[in-house]
Amino acid sequence: MEELTLITPTFLFSAISLILLAYTNRFLAYAQLVRTLKDKYMEEKSAITRAQIINLRRRLYLTKNMQLLGVASLLLCVATMFLIYVGLQTFSVYVFGLALVLLILSLSLSVAEIRISAKSLEIYLSNMETPVNKV
């Protein structure tokens, strides 16, 4: 096995930072959507709005966990760099491996969240589907 250098974990810094920025933007969009859906649900308690709220609750849960795993991955990359710096090469390899696993889990949750988001859009569009009257 090749020796892990300080350069290797630093490559993940920009990738993880961009991923966390995307997750944060997604979370902020959900916060706005929660406010909008709550107001809409308080006005008219429709089944579609309720389904959207349930769907959004799952998406928020996934996004929170995506962010936590991403931050943990970033922290482990920093720990890896520290371990390399102090000469604990073997231990740094395992810590870096764990950082990669956490990043994989975070991205996997992102895929699951995207699937749920698509379902949410289908729910939203379902109430707009009406048969077209032929003239």
N, C-alpha and C positions, 0 to 999 in steps of 0.2 A: 504494500500500500504506500502511495506517495505521501510525503509529509504535507500536512495542512499549513498553509502560510496565512499571514494576516490579510492578504489580498482576497482570498476566497470568501470569507464571511462578509467582507465589505461589498462584494458584488450584490449581495441580497439586500443591502440597505436601501438602494434606490427602488428596487422592485417592491419591497415590503412597504416602504413609505408611500409609493403610489397606490398600492392596494389599500392601505389604511385610509388614504385620502378619498378613494372611491367609496369605501365603506362608510366613511363619515358623511360624505355627500348623500349617500343613500339613506342614512339614518336621519339626516336633517329633512330630507324630502318626506320621509315617513312621519316625522313629527308634525309637519304641516298637514299631511293627509289625515292624521289622527284628529287634529282640530277640526278640519273640514267635515270629516265623516261624523264626528260627535255632534256637531251642530245640525247636520242633515238628519241624523238619527233622532235627535230630540224633537225636530219639527215633524217628521213623518217616520214612523217606525216600520219601514218596509223590510221585507225579507232580503232584498238585494243588498241594502245597506248593512243589514246585520251580517250577511255572508261576507261582505267586504271587510267588516270589522274583525270577524273571526280570522279571516285570511291574513289581515294585517298584523294581528297579534302573533301569528306564527312567524311571519316575516321579520317582525321586530326581535323575536326570540333568536332566530337564526342570525340576524345581523349583529346582535349583541355578542353572540358566541364567536362569530367570524372575527369581530374586532378583538375580542379577548385572545383568541388563538394567534392572531396576527401580531399583537403587541407582545405576547409571550415569545413568539418566534424571534421578533426583533431583539428582545432582551437577551435571549439565548445566543444570538449572534454577537452581541456585545460581550457577553460572558465568554464566548469562544475566543474572541480577540484578546481578552484579558488573560485567559488561560494560556494562549500561545505566547503572549508577551512574558508571562512569568515562567515559561518553560514546561508547562504541563501538557505536552503535545498529545499524549494518548488520551487523556481525559477530555481535551478540547475536541477531539474527533467525535467522541460520543455526544458531547453537548451540542456540537454542530449538527450531528445526525438527528438529534431530538428537535432542534430548531427547524430542520427541513420537514420532519414529520408533522410538526404543528402547522407549518405553512401549507402542507398538503391538505390537512384537515380543514384549515380555514378556507382554502379554495374549494374544497368539496362541499362545504356548507354554502358557499357562494353559488355553486351550481344548483343546489337544492333550492335556495332562495329565488334564483332566477326562474326556476320551474314554477314555484308558487306564485311569483309575480305575474307570470304569463297566465296562470289560472285566474288570478285576480282581474286581469284585463278582460278575460273571457266572461267573467261574472258581470263586469261592468257593461260589456257590450251586449250581453244576453237580453237586457231589458229594452234594448233599442231594436231588436229584431222583430219586425212585424211583416206580415205578408204584404207584398206589393199588390195594390189593386190594379187590375187590368182595366184599361179604358175601352 
